[in-house]
Amino acid sequence: MAFTAVSSKEGSMRSYCHIMLFLVLLAPINLNVEEPWVIEMANFAVTEHNKRSNANLKLAQVLSCGAVSASPISNIYTLRLLANDGVETHKYTAQLIQMFLSSTYNLQSFELAPFTPL
């Protein structure tokens, strides 16, 4: 087995390239909130939350949706949305996982977003 020597300059450049590639691959991609499949994901998140917590929220609006490739076999979606409980509308954050080659989602979290004044 032969080993080749790498100068420290080449080694640090290679490390830098690997770090940059890693950051690019994990950078969230902002998705169009008007896409039907994004709205479908948001409705799924609200419906699943209602089942788990015996709530009665209705989706009012999808504010943002970001996607990250979490692994070679799955994506994580983070949705910020408005939902109404019949009296008030609140902002929520939901995280869903979708396995590649699957049309189903798994709701990981659904939480009331912290209040942020304008």
Order of alpha helices (4+ residues) and beta strands (2+ residues): alpha-beta-alpha-beta-beta-beta-beta
